Amino acid sequence: KIETIGDSYLCATNLCDDQEGSHAAVLARFASAVVAAANDALVDPDCPERGKVCIQAGISSGPVTACLIGTKNVKYTLLGDTVNVASRMESTCCAGYVQCSEVTASIIRHQDASVELFQRGYVEVKGKGKMTTFWIGEAPPPEAAAAAVGPVTH
């Protein structure tokens, strides 16, 4: 875990120890497990009719810049396009699912072919334009995917 930003949780792999052969696949499995666990957790065990926790996750791969911010309450953070794209993958994702960038999907395929990837199509991503994105683990129903960010083009 790097930090919590609002209701988002930022984590990273391959920062300290070389995980070149597995970092993207490890993070994909982690994100899928976290989303699945949340989908099984009741919001309020004393009031089950309130439903279950529903989160979504976004993943991207690439270079980042690590830095310390602040002088009084110093905090460690990551900056860069990779962090921004991961954030956009999360914000354009469907609740209950994991979405990743095309570069991450390519790395995952190379690292672990058993991780299921489903091409979503082109998604309009703020600051990036149209990007090809992928669902990890399973794809939501088309109507749910379209509701996340509007129509997706193929």
DSSP file (Angstrom, degrees, kcal/mol; ACC not computed):
  #  RESIDUE AA STRUCTURE BP1 BP2  ACC     N-H-->O    O-->H-N    N-H-->O    O-->H-N    TCO  KAPPA ALPHA  PHI   PSI    X-CA   Y-CA   Z-CA
    1    1 A K              0   0    0      0, 0.0    10,-0.3     0, 0.0     3,-0.1   0.000 360.0 360.0 360.0 132.2    0.0    0.0    0.0
    2    2 A I        -     0   0    0      8,-3.5     2,-0.3     1,-0.4    74,-0.2   0.848 360.0 -40.8 -97.4 -54.8    1.3    3.4   -0.9
    3    3 A E  E     -A   10   0A   0      7,-1.3     7,-3.2    72,-0.1     2,-0.5  -0.986  45.6-111.3-165.3 167.7   -1.5    5.7    0.2
    4    4 A T  E     -A    9   0A   0     -2,-0.3     2,-0.6     5,-0.2     5,-0.2  -0.955  26.2-169.6-109.4 129.0   -5.3    6.2    0.4
    5    5 A I  E >   -A    8   0A   0      3,-2.5     3,-2.5    -2,-0.5     2,-0.3  -0.931  61.6 -55.4-122.3 105.0   -6.6    9.0   -1.8
    6    6 A G  T 3  S-     0   0    0     -2,-0.6    -2,-0.0     1,-0.3     0, 0.0  -0.489 123.5 -19.2  61.3-121.8  -10.3    9.8   -1.0
    7    7 A D  T 3  S+     0   0    0     -2,-0.3     2,-0.3    -3,-0.1    -1,-0.3   0.232 122.5  97.4 -99.0  14.2  -12.0    6.5   -1.4
    8    8 A S  E <   -A    5   0A   0     -3,-2.5    -3,-2.5     2,-0.0     2,-0.5  -0.752  60.1-149.7-106.1 152.4   -9.2    5.0   -3.5
    9    9 A Y  E     -A    4   0A   0     -2,-0.3     2,-0.5    -5,-0.2    -5,-0.2  -0.982  10.6-154.7-121.7 121.5   -6.3    2.8   -2.4
   10   10 A L  E     +A    3   0A   0     -7,-3.2    -8,-3.5    -2,-0.5    -7,-1.3  -0.866  22.8 160.8-102.7 123.6   -3.0    3.1   -4.3
   11   11 A C        -     0   0    0     -2,-0.5     2,-0.3   -10,-0.3    -2,-0.0  -0.916  14.0-166.7-134.7 165.4   -0.7    0.1   -4.3
   12   12 A A        -     0   0    0     -2,-0.3     2,-0.3    15,-0.0     3,-0.2  -0.976   8.4-150.3-148.8 157.9    2.3   -1.0   -6.5
   13   13 A T  S    S+     0   0    0     -2,-0.3    11,-0.0     1,-0.1    10,-0.0  -0.857  74.2  32.8-123.6 164.5    4.5   -3.9   -7.3
   14   14 A N  S    S+     0   0    0     -2,-0.3    -1,-0.1     3,-0.1     5,-0.1   0.768  79.3 118.3  65.6  29.2    8.1   -4.2   -8.5
   15   15 A L  S    S+     0   0    0     -3,-0.2     3,-0.1     3,-0.1    -2,-0.1   0.889  85.8   9.9 -90.0 -45.6    9.2   -1.0   -6.6
   16   16 A C  S    S+     0   0    0      1,-0.2     2,-0.4     2,-0.0    -3,-0.0   0.868 127.9  40.3-102.6 -51.4   11.8   -2.4   -4.2
   17   17 A D  S    S-     0   0    0      2,-0.0     2,-0.5     1,-0.0    -1,-0.2  -0.812  92.4-104.1-103.8 143.4   12.5   -6.0   -5.2
   18   18 A D        +     0   0    0     -2,-0.4     3,-0.1     1,-0.1    -3,-0.1  -0.522  46.4 161.2 -69.3 116.7   12.8   -7.1   -8.8
   19   19 A Q    >>  +     0   0    0     -2,-0.5     4,-2.6     1,-0.1     3,-2.5  -0.140  20.0 141.3-121.3  33.1    9.6   -8.9   -9.7
   20   20 A E  T 34  +     0   0    0      1,-0.3     4,-0.2     2,-0.2    -1,-0.1   0.785  68.5  52.0 -50.9 -34.6   10.0   -8.6  -13.4
   21   21 A G  T 34 S+     0   0    0      1,-0.1    -1,-0.3    -3,-0.1    -2,-0.0   0.562 129.2  10.0 -82.9  -6.7    8.7  -12.1  -14.1
   22   22 A S  T <> S+     0   0    0     -3,-2.5     4,-2.9     3,-0.1     5,-0.3   0.478  85.4 110.0-148.9  -3.3    5.4  -11.8  -12.2
   23   23 A H  H  X S+     0   0    0     -4,-2.6     4,-2.1     1,-0.2     5,-0.2   0.866  86.8  42.3 -56.9 -44.8    4.6   -8.3  -11.0
   24   24 A A  H  > S+     0   0    0     -4,-0.2     4,-2.3     2,-0.2    -1,-0.2   0.915 116.7  47.6 -70.2 -41.5    1.6   -7.5  -13.3
   25   25 A A  H  > S+     0   0    0      2,-0.2     4,-2.4     1,-0.2    -2,-0.2   0.893 111.4  51.9 -65.6 -39.0    0.1  -11.0  -12.9
   26   26 A V  H  X S+     0   0    0     -4,-2.9     4,-2.4     1,-0.2    -2,-0.2   0.932 112.0  45.7 -61.8 -45.9    0.5  -10.8   -9.1
   27   27 A L  H  X S+     0   0    0     -4,-2.1     4,-2.9    -5,-0.3     5,-0.2   0.873 110.9  53.3 -67.1 -36.4   -1.2   -7.4   -9.0
   28   28 A A  H  X S+     0   0    0     -4,-2.3     4,-2.3     2,-0.2    -1,-0.2   0.927 111.9  44.6 -63.0 -44.9   -4.0   -8.7  -11.3
   29   29 A R  H  X S+     0   0    0     -4,-2.4     4,-2.3     2,-0.2    -2,-0.2   0.897 113.9  51.0 -66.3 -39.1   -4.7  -11.6   -9.0
   30   30 A F  H  X S+     0   0    0     -4,-2.4     4,-2.5     2,-0.2    -2,-0.2   0.949 111.7  46.4 -61.4 -50.0   -4.5   -9.4   -5.9
   31   31 A A  H  X S+     0   0    0     -4,-2.9     4,-2.5     1,-0.2     5,-0.2   0.905 112.9  49.9 -61.4 -42.3   -7.0   -6.9   -7.4
   32   32 A S  H  X S+     0   0    0     -4,-2.3     4,-2.3    -5,-0.2    -1,-0.2   0.901 111.8  48.5 -62.9 -40.8   -9.4   -9.7   -8.5
   33   33 A A  H  X S+     0   0    0     -4,-2.3     4,-2.5     2,-0.2    -2,-0.2   0.896 111.7  49.0 -67.3 -40.1   -9.2  -11.2   -5.0
   34   34 A V  H  X S+     0   0    0     -4,-2.5     4,-2.4     2,-0.2    -2,-0.2   0.928 112.8  47.0 -65.1 -45.3   -9.9   -7.9   -3.3
   35   35 A V  H  X S+     0   0    0     -4,-2.5     4,-2.2     1,-0.2    20,-0.3   0.917 113.6  48.7 -63.2 -43.1  -12.9   -7.1   -5.5
   36   36 A A  H  X S+     0   0    0     -4,-2.3     4,-0.9    -5,-0.2    -2,-0.2   0.908 111.1  50.0 -63.6 -42.0  -14.3  -10.6   -5.0
   37   37 A A  H >X S+     0   0    0     -4,-2.5     3,-0.7     1,-0.2     4,-0.6   0.910 111.2  49.0 -63.7 -41.6  -13.9  -10.4   -1.3
   38   38 A A  H >< S+     0   0    0     -4,-2.4     3,-1.2     1,-0.2    15,-0.6   0.900 105.6  57.6 -63.6 -40.3  -15.6   -7.0   -1.2
   39   39 A N  H 3< S+     0   0    0     -4,-2.2    -1,-0.2     1,-0.3    -2,-0.2   0.726 109.5  46.2 -63.8 -20.5  -18.5   -8.4   -3.3
   40   40 A D  H << S+     0   0    0     -4,-0.9     2,-0.4    -3,-0.7    -1,-0.3   0.512  94.6  94.6 -96.5  -7.4  -19.0  -11.1   -0.6
   41   41 A A  S << S-     0   0    0     -3,-1.2    12,-3.0    -4,-0.6     2,-0.2  -0.733  73.3-129.5 -93.9 129.6  -18.9   -8.7    2.3
   42   42 A L  B     -B   52   0B   0     -2,-0.4    10,-0.3    10,-0.3    -2,-0.1  -0.511   8.5-137.5 -71.8 140.1  -22.1   -7.2    3.8
   43   43 A V  S    S+     0   0    0      8,-2.6    -1,-0.1     1,-0.3     9,-0.1   0.915  99.2  10.3 -60.1 -43.6  -22.1   -3.4    4.2
   44   44 A D    >   -     0   0    0      7,-0.5     3,-2.2     3,-0.3    -1,-0.3  -0.876  66.4-161.0-140.8 103.6  -23.8   -4.0    7.6
   45   45 A P  T 3  S+     0   0    0      0, 0.0    -1,-0.1     0, 0.0    -2,-0.1   0.775  96.1  55.3 -57.1 -26.2  -24.0   -7.5    9.0
   46   46 A D  T 3  S+     0   0    0      1,-0.3    -3,-0.0    -3,-0.1     0, 0.0   0.591 117.2  35.7 -81.1  -9.9  -26.8   -6.4   11.3
   47   47 A C    X   +     0   0    0     -3,-2.2     3,-2.3     4,-0.1    -3,-0.3  -0.563  67.4 174.1-141.7  72.1  -28.8   -5.2    8.3
   48   48 A P  G >  S+     0   0    0      0, 0.0     3,-2.1     0, 0.0    -5,-0.2   0.735  72.4  73.6 -56.6 -25.2  -28.2   -7.5    5.4
   49   49 A E  G 3  S+     0   0    0      1,-0.3     3,-0.1    -7,-0.1    -2,-0.0   0.645  79.6  75.1 -66.6 -10.9  -30.8   -5.8    3.2
   50   50 A R  G <  S-     0   0    0     -3,-2.3    -1,-0.3    -6,-0.3     2,-0.1   0.607 101.6-137.2 -74.2 -10.0  -28.3   -2.9    2.8
   51   51 A G    <   -     0   0    0     -3,-2.1    -8,-2.6    -4,-0.2    -7,-0.5  -0.366  24.6 -49.5  91.9-168.0  -26.5   -5.1    0.4
   52   52 A K  B     -B   42   0B   0    -10,-0.3   -10,-0.3    -9,-0.1   -13,-0.1  -0.710  56.4 -91.8-110.7 159.1  -22.8   -5.9   -0.1
   53   53 A V        -     0   0    0    -12,-3.0     2,-0.4   -15,-0.6   -12,-0.2  -0.433  41.1-164.2 -65.2 139.3  -19.7   -3.8   -0.5
   54   54 A C        +     0   0    0     -2,-0.1     2,-0.2   -14,-0.1   -18,-0.1  -0.948  16.7 160.0-135.2 114.1  -19.0   -3.1   -4.2
   55   55 A I        -     0   0    0     -2,-0.4    41,-3.3   -20,-0.3     2,-0.3  -0.750  21.5-150.1-123.8 172.3  -15.7   -1.8   -5.4
   56   56 A Q        -     0   0    0     -2,-0.2     2,-0.3    39,-0.2    42,-0.2  -0.948   8.7-149.6-139.4 161.1  -13.8   -1.6   -8.6
   57   57 A A  E     -c   98   0C   0     40,-1.9    42,-2.4    -2,-0.3     2,-0.4  -0.973   4.3-161.9-136.6 148.4  -10.1   -1.6   -9.5
   58   58 A G  E     -c   99   0C   0     -2,-0.3     2,-0.4    40,-0.2    42,-0.2  -0.991   9.7-170.2-129.8 139.5   -7.9   -0.2  -12.2
   59   59 A I  E     +c  100   0C   0     40,-2.0    42,-1.7    -2,-0.4     2,-0.3  -0.982   9.9 166.9-132.1 139.2   -4.4   -1.3  -13.2
   60   60 A S        -     0   0    0     -2,-0.4     2,-0.4    40,-0.2    26,-0.1  -0.968  20.1-142.0-142.6 160.9   -1.7    0.1  -15.4
   61   61 A S        +     0   0    0     -2,-0.3    43,-0.1    24,-0.0    42,-0.1  -0.945  44.7  80.4-126.9 144.3    2.0   -0.6  -15.9
   62   62 A G  S    S-     0   0    0     -2,-0.4     2,-0.1    41,-0.1    -2,-0.1  -0.932  74.2 -29.0 153.3-172.8    5.0    1.6  -16.6
   63   63 A P        -     0   0    0      0, 0.0    19,-0.7     0, 0.0     2,-0.3  -0.375  51.5-176.2 -72.9 148.2    7.5    4.0  -15.0
   64   64 A V        -     0   0    0     18,-0.1     2,-0.5    17,-0.1    16,-0.2  -0.929  22.9-129.0-135.2 161.2    6.7    6.0  -11.9
   65   65 A T  E     -G   79   0D   0     14,-2.6    14,-2.5    -2,-0.3     2,-0.4  -0.969  20.5-152.4-112.2 125.5    8.5    8.6   -9.9
   66   66 A A  E     +G   78   0D   0     -2,-0.5     2,-0.3    12,-0.2    12,-0.2  -0.780  27.2 156.7 -95.9 140.5    8.6    8.1   -6.1
   67   67 A C  E     -G   77   0D   0     10,-2.3    10,-2.5    -2,-0.4     2,-0.5  -0.982  42.0-115.3-155.8 165.6    8.9   11.1   -3.9
   68   68 A L  E     -G   76   0D   0     -2,-0.3     2,-0.4     8,-0.2     8,-0.2  -0.924  31.6-160.5-105.4 132.2    8.3   12.5   -0.5
   69   69 A I  E     +G   75   0D   0      6,-2.9     6,-2.1    -2,-0.5     2,-0.1  -0.925  46.8  19.5-116.8 137.7    5.7   15.3   -0.2
   70   70 A G        -     0   0    0     -2,-0.4     4,-0.1     4,-0.2    -2,-0.0  -0.144  56.4-127.5  99.5 167.3    5.4   17.8    2.5
   71   71 A T  S    S+     0   0    0      2,-0.1     3,-0.3     3,-0.1    -1,-0.1   0.624 101.6  33.4-122.4 -35.6    7.6   19.2    5.3
   72   72 A K  S    S+     0   0    0      1,-0.2     2,-0.7     0, 0.0    -2,-0.1   0.927 133.9  23.3 -88.6 -54.0    5.5   18.8    8.5
   73   73 A N  S    S-     0   0    0      2,-0.0    -1,-0.2     0, 0.0    -4,-0.1  -0.741  87.4-162.6-111.6  79.9    3.6   15.5    7.7
   74   74 A V        -     0   0    0     -2,-0.7     2,-0.4    -3,-0.3    -4,-0.2  -0.369   9.4-175.0 -66.9 136.5    5.9   14.0    5.1
   75   75 A K  E     -G   69   0D   0     -6,-2.1    -6,-2.9    -2,-0.1     2,-0.4  -0.992  23.1-127.8-136.1 146.8    4.3   11.2    3.0
   76   76 A Y  E     +G   68   0D   0     -2,-0.4     2,-0.3    -8,-0.2    -8,-0.2  -0.724  39.8 161.9 -87.6 135.5    5.7    8.9    0.4
   77   77 A T  E     -G   67   0D   0    -10,-2.5   -10,-2.3    -2,-0.4     2,-0.4  -0.943  34.1-123.5-148.2 169.9    3.8    8.8   -2.9
   78   78 A L  E     -G   66   0D   0     -2,-0.3     2,-0.3   -12,-0.2   -12,-0.2  -0.939  26.8-175.5-117.6 141.6    4.1    7.9   -6.6
   79   79 A L  E     +G   65   0D   0    -14,-2.5   -14,-2.6    -2,-0.4     2,-0.2  -0.894  27.0  77.0-131.2 160.1    3.6   10.2   -9.5
   80   80 A G  S  > S-     0   0    0     -2,-0.3     4,-2.0   -16,-0.2     3,-0.4  -0.575  84.2 -61.0 129.7 173.4    3.5   10.0  -13.2
   81   81 A D  H  > S+     0   0    0      1,-0.2     4,-2.9     2,-0.2     5,-0.2   0.843 124.8  59.4 -59.8 -37.3    1.4    8.9  -16.3
   82   82 A T  H  > S+     0   0    0    -19,-0.7     4,-2.2     1,-0.2    -1,-0.2   0.909 107.2  46.4 -60.3 -42.3    1.2    5.3  -15.1
   83   83 A V  H  > S+     0   0    0     -3,-0.4     4,-2.2   -20,-0.2    -1,-0.2   0.908 113.0  50.0 -65.5 -42.6   -0.5    6.4  -11.9
   84   84 A N  H  X S+     0   0    0     -4,-2.0     4,-2.1     2,-0.2    -2,-0.2   0.911 111.3  47.8 -63.5 -42.8   -2.9    8.6  -13.8
   85   85 A V  H  X S+     0   0    0     -4,-2.9     4,-2.4     2,-0.2    -1,-0.2   0.910 110.2  52.1 -66.5 -40.9   -3.8    5.9  -16.3
   86   86 A A  H  X S+     0   0    0     -4,-2.2     4,-1.9    -5,-0.2    -1,-0.2   0.910 109.2  50.9 -59.9 -41.2   -4.4    3.4  -13.4
   87   87 A S  H  X S+     0   0    0     -4,-2.2     4,-2.5     1,-0.2    -1,-0.2   0.903 110.5  48.6 -62.2 -41.1   -6.7    6.0  -11.8
   88   88 A R  H  X S+     0   0    0     -4,-2.1     4,-1.8     2,-0.2    -2,-0.2   0.845 106.8  56.3 -68.5 -33.7   -8.6    6.3  -15.1
   89   89 A M  H  < S+     0   0    0     -4,-2.4    -1,-0.2     1,-0.2    -2,-0.2   0.898 111.6  44.2 -63.2 -38.9   -8.8    2.5  -15.4
   90   90 A E  H >< S+     0   0    0     -4,-1.9     3,-1.2     1,-0.2    -2,-0.2   0.929 113.1  49.4 -69.4 -45.5  -10.5    2.5  -12.0
   91   91 A S  H 3< S+     0   0    0     -4,-2.5    -2,-0.2     1,-0.3    -1,-0.2   0.746 114.7  43.9 -71.8 -22.1  -12.8    5.5  -12.7
   92   92 A T  T 3< S+     0   0    0     -4,-1.8    -1,-0.3    -5,-0.2    -2,-0.2   0.309  97.6 102.3-100.5   8.0  -14.0    4.1  -16.0
   93   93 A C  S <  S-     0   0    0     -3,-1.2     2,-0.3    -4,-0.1   -35,-0.1  -0.412  76.5-108.6 -86.4 162.8  -14.5    0.6  -14.6
   94   94 A C    >   -     0   0    0     -2,-0.1     3,-1.6   -37,-0.1   -37,-0.3  -0.697  41.6 -98.0 -87.0 144.2  -17.7   -1.1  -13.6
   95   95 A A  T 3  S+     0   0    0     -2,-0.3   -39,-0.2     1,-0.2     3,-0.1  -0.422 111.7  27.5 -59.4 133.0  -18.4   -1.7   -9.9
   96   96 A G  T 3  S+     0   0    0    -41,-3.3     2,-0.3     1,-0.3    -1,-0.2   0.522 110.1  85.6  92.4   7.4  -17.4   -5.2   -9.0
   97   97 A Y    <   -     0   0    0     -3,-1.6   -40,-1.9   -42,-0.2     2,-0.4  -0.827  67.6-126.8-135.8 172.1  -14.8   -5.6  -11.7
   98   98 A V  E     -cD  57 136C   0     38,-0.6    38,-2.3    40,-0.4     2,-0.4  -0.985  22.7-171.6-123.3 132.5  -11.1   -5.0  -12.5
   99   99 A Q  E     -cD  58 135C   0    -42,-2.4   -40,-2.0    -2,-0.4     2,-0.3  -0.950   3.9-174.8-123.9 143.6  -10.0   -3.1  -15.6
  100  100 A C  E     -cD  59 134C   0     34,-2.8    34,-2.4    -2,-0.4   -40,-0.2  -0.919  27.0-102.3-135.2 163.6   -6.5   -2.7  -17.0
  101  101 A S  E  >  - D   0 133C   0    -42,-1.7     4,-2.3    -2,-0.3    32,-0.2  -0.299  37.7-107.6 -75.9 165.0   -4.6   -0.9  -19.8
  102  102 A E  H  > S+     0   0    0     30,-0.8     4,-2.2     1,-0.2     5,-0.2   0.884 119.4  54.4 -62.9 -39.8   -3.5   -2.6  -22.9
  103  103 A V  H  > S+     0   0    0      1,-0.2     4,-1.8     2,-0.2    -1,-0.2   0.903 109.8  47.5 -63.0 -39.6    0.1   -2.5  -21.9
  104  104 A T  H  > S+     0   0    0      2,-0.2     4,-2.9     1,-0.2    -2,-0.2   0.910 109.3  53.3 -67.1 -41.7   -0.7   -4.2  -18.6
  105  105 A A  H  X S+     0   0    0     -4,-2.3     4,-2.5     1,-0.2    -2,-0.2   0.899 108.4  50.9 -58.9 -40.6   -2.8   -6.9  -20.4
  106  106 A S  H  X S+     0   0    0     -4,-2.2     4,-1.7     2,-0.2    -1,-0.2   0.909 111.7  46.5 -63.5 -42.9    0.2   -7.6  -22.7
  107  107 A I  H  X S+     0   0    0     -4,-1.8     4,-2.3     2,-0.2    -2,-0.2   0.921 111.6  51.3 -66.3 -43.7    2.5   -8.0  -19.7
  108  108 A I  H  X S+     0   0    0     -4,-2.9     4,-3.2     1,-0.2     7,-0.2   0.928 107.7  52.7 -59.4 -45.8    0.0  -10.2  -17.9
  109  109 A R  H  < S+     0   0    0     -4,-2.5    -1,-0.2     1,-0.2    -2,-0.2   0.893 112.2  46.0 -56.9 -40.3   -0.4  -12.5  -20.9
  110  110 A H  H  < S+     0   0    0     -4,-1.7    -1,-0.2    -5,-0.2    -2,-0.2   0.864 118.5  41.6 -70.5 -36.6    3.4  -12.9  -21.0
  111  111 A Q  H  < S+     0   0    0     -4,-2.3     2,-0.2     1,-0.2    -2,-0.2   0.851 133.0   3.4 -83.1 -36.2    3.7  -13.5  -17.3
  112  112 A D    ><  -     0   0    0     -4,-3.2     3,-1.8    -5,-0.2    -1,-0.2  -0.717  52.1-169.7-158.5  97.3    0.8  -15.9  -16.6
  113  113 A A  T 3  S+     0   0    0      1,-0.3    -4,-0.1    -2,-0.2    -1,-0.1   0.623  84.4  72.5 -65.9 -12.6   -1.5  -17.1  -19.4
  114  114 A S  T 3  S+     0   0    0      2,-0.1     2,-0.6    -5,-0.0    -1,-0.3   0.653  72.4  97.0 -79.0 -13.3   -3.9  -18.5  -16.8
  115  115 A V  S <  S-     0   0    0     -3,-1.8     2,-0.3    -7,-0.2    -3,-0.1  -0.662  80.9-128.0 -75.6 120.7   -5.1  -14.9  -15.8
  116  116 A E        -     0   0    0     -2,-0.6    21,-2.8    21,-0.1     2,-0.4  -0.542  29.7-176.6 -76.4 130.7   -8.3  -14.4  -17.8
  117  117 A L  E     -E  136   0C   0     -2,-0.3     2,-0.4    19,-0.2    19,-0.2  -0.986   8.8-169.1-128.0 137.6   -8.4  -11.2  -19.9
  118  118 A F  E     -E  135   0C   0     17,-2.2    17,-3.1    -2,-0.4     2,-0.2  -0.985  25.5-124.9-128.6 120.4  -11.3   -9.9  -21.9
  119  119 A Q  E     -E  134   0C   0     -2,-0.4    15,-0.3    15,-0.2     3,-0.1  -0.454  20.6-169.9 -66.4 129.5  -10.9   -7.0  -24.4
  120  120 A R  E     -     0   0C   0     13,-3.0     2,-0.3     1,-0.3    14,-0.2   0.836  34.0-124.9 -86.8 -36.7  -13.4   -4.3  -23.6
  121  121 A G  E     -E  133   0C   0     12,-1.0    12,-2.0    33,-0.1     2,-0.5  -0.839  54.2 -22.5 118.9-162.1  -12.9   -2.2  -26.7
  122  122 A Y  E     -EF 132 153C   0     31,-3.7    31,-1.3    -2,-0.3     2,-0.4  -0.734  58.4-170.2 -89.3 130.3  -12.0    1.5  -26.9
  123  123 A V  E     -E  131   0C   0      8,-2.9     8,-2.4    -2,-0.5     2,-0.6  -0.969  27.3-120.5-118.3 133.8  -12.8    3.6  -23.9
  124  124 A E  E     -E  130   0C   0     -2,-0.4     2,-0.5     6,-0.2     6,-0.2  -0.639  34.6-166.6 -73.1 116.9  -12.6    7.4  -23.9
  125  125 A V  E >>  -E  129   0C   0      4,-3.0     3,-2.6    -2,-0.6     4,-2.3  -0.936  25.2-111.7-114.9 122.1  -10.0    8.2  -21.2
  126  126 A K  T 34 S+     0   0    0     -2,-0.5   -38,-0.1     1,-0.3    -2,-0.0  -0.230 101.9   6.7 -53.4 128.0   -9.7   11.8  -19.9
  127  127 A G  T 34 S+     0   0    0      1,-0.1    -1,-0.3     0, 0.0     0, 0.0   0.350 130.3  58.9  82.1  -6.6   -6.3   13.2  -21.0
  128  128 A K  T <4 S-     0   0    0     -3,-2.6     2,-0.2     1,-0.2    -2,-0.2   0.583  88.0-143.1-125.0 -21.3   -5.5   10.2  -23.1
  129  129 A G  E  <  - E   0 125C   0     -4,-2.3    -4,-3.0     2,-0.1     2,-0.4  -0.598  63.9  -0.8  84.9-152.7   -8.2    9.8  -25.7
  130  130 A K  E    S- E   0 124C   0     -6,-0.2     2,-0.4    -2,-0.2    -6,-0.2  -0.588  71.2-178.6 -77.7 129.0   -9.4    6.4  -26.8
  131  131 A M  E     - E   0 123C   0     -8,-2.4    -8,-2.9    -2,-0.4     2,-0.5  -0.980  28.9-124.7-127.3 140.3   -7.6    3.5  -25.1
  132  132 A T  E     - E   0 122C   0     -2,-0.4   -30,-0.8   -10,-0.2     2,-0.3  -0.725  39.2-175.0 -78.6 127.4   -8.1   -0.2  -25.6
  133  133 A T  E     -DE 101 121C   0    -12,-2.0   -13,-3.0    -2,-0.5   -12,-1.0  -0.826  13.1-147.8-125.3 164.7   -8.8   -1.7  -22.2
  134  134 A F  E     -DE 100 119C   0    -34,-2.4   -34,-2.8    -2,-0.3     2,-0.3  -0.970  12.3-130.9-133.9 144.9   -9.3   -5.2  -20.8
  135  135 A W  E     -DE  99 118C   0    -17,-3.1   -17,-2.2    -2,-0.3     2,-0.5  -0.742  24.2-142.9 -87.1 143.2  -11.3   -6.8  -18.0
  136  136 A I  E    S-DE  98 117C   0    -38,-2.3     2,-1.4    -2,-0.3   -38,-0.6  -0.928  74.1  -3.6-108.5 132.2   -9.4   -9.1  -15.7
  137  137 A G  S    S-     0   0    0    -21,-2.8     2,-0.3    -2,-0.5   -20,-0.1  -0.431 132.2  -1.0  90.8 -62.1  -11.0  -12.2  -14.4
  138  138 A E        -     0   0    0     -2,-1.4   -40,-0.4   -40,-0.2    -2,-0.2  -0.984  68.4-120.2-157.0 155.6  -14.4  -11.8  -15.9
  139  139 A A        -     0   0    0     -2,-0.3   -20,-0.0    -4,-0.1    -2,-0.0  -0.805  28.6-124.9 -99.1 139.4  -16.3   -9.3  -18.0
  140  140 A P        -     0   0    0      0, 0.0    -1,-0.0     0, 0.0    -5,-0.0  -0.300  45.4 -76.8 -71.8 165.3  -19.4   -7.6  -16.8
  141  141 A P    >>  -     0   0    0      0, 0.0     4,-2.2     0, 0.0     3,-0.9  -0.345  47.9-112.2 -58.5 146.0  -22.6   -7.8  -18.8
  142  142 A P  H 3> S+     0   0    0      0, 0.0     4,-2.5     0, 0.0     5,-0.2   0.840 116.3  54.1 -52.1 -39.0  -22.5   -5.3  -21.8
  143  143 A E  H 3> S+     0   0    0      1,-0.2     4,-1.5     2,-0.2     5,-0.1   0.861 109.7  47.7 -67.3 -33.4  -25.2   -3.1  -20.4
  144  144 A A  H <> S+     0   0    0     -3,-0.9     4,-1.1     2,-0.2    -1,-0.2   0.901 111.9  49.7 -71.3 -40.8  -23.3   -2.7  -17.1
  145  145 A A  H >X S+     0   0    0     -4,-2.2     4,-0.8     1,-0.2     3,-0.5   0.914 111.1  49.2 -63.6 -42.5  -20.0   -2.0  -18.9
  146  146 A A  H 3X S+     0   0    0     -4,-2.5     4,-2.4     1,-0.2     3,-0.3   0.858 107.2  55.8 -65.2 -34.8  -21.7    0.7  -21.1
  147  147 A A  H 3< S+     0   0    0     -4,-1.5    -1,-0.2     1,-0.2    -2,-0.2   0.759  95.9  67.7 -69.5 -23.5  -23.3    2.3  -18.0
  148  148 A A  H << S-     0   0    0     -4,-1.1    -1,-0.2    -3,-0.5    -2,-0.2   0.910 131.4 -10.9 -64.7 -43.0  -19.8    2.7  -16.4
  149  149 A V  H  < S-     0   0    0     -4,-0.8    -2,-0.2     1,-0.5    -1,-0.2   0.278 104.9 -98.1-141.0   9.3  -18.6    5.3  -19.0
  150  150 A G  S  < S-     0   0    0     -4,-2.4    -1,-0.5    -5,-0.2    -2,-0.1  -0.511  79.3  -4.3  94.2-171.3  -21.1    5.4  -21.8
  151  151 A P        -     0   0    0      0, 0.0     2,-0.4     0, 0.0    -5,-0.0  -0.192  61.4-148.7 -61.0 143.7  -20.8    3.6  -25.1
  152  152 A V        -     0   0    0    -29,-0.1     2,-0.3   -32,-0.1   -29,-0.2  -0.937  11.3-143.2-111.2 135.0  -17.6    1.6  -25.9
  153  153 A T  B      F  122   0C   0    -31,-1.3   -31,-3.7    -2,-0.4   -33,-0.0  -0.715 360.0 360.0 -99.6 151.5  -16.5    1.4  -29.5
  154  154 A H              0   0    0     -2,-0.3    -1,-0.1   -33,-0.2   -33,-0.1   0.374 360.0 360.0-115.6 360.0  -14.9   -1.7  -31.0
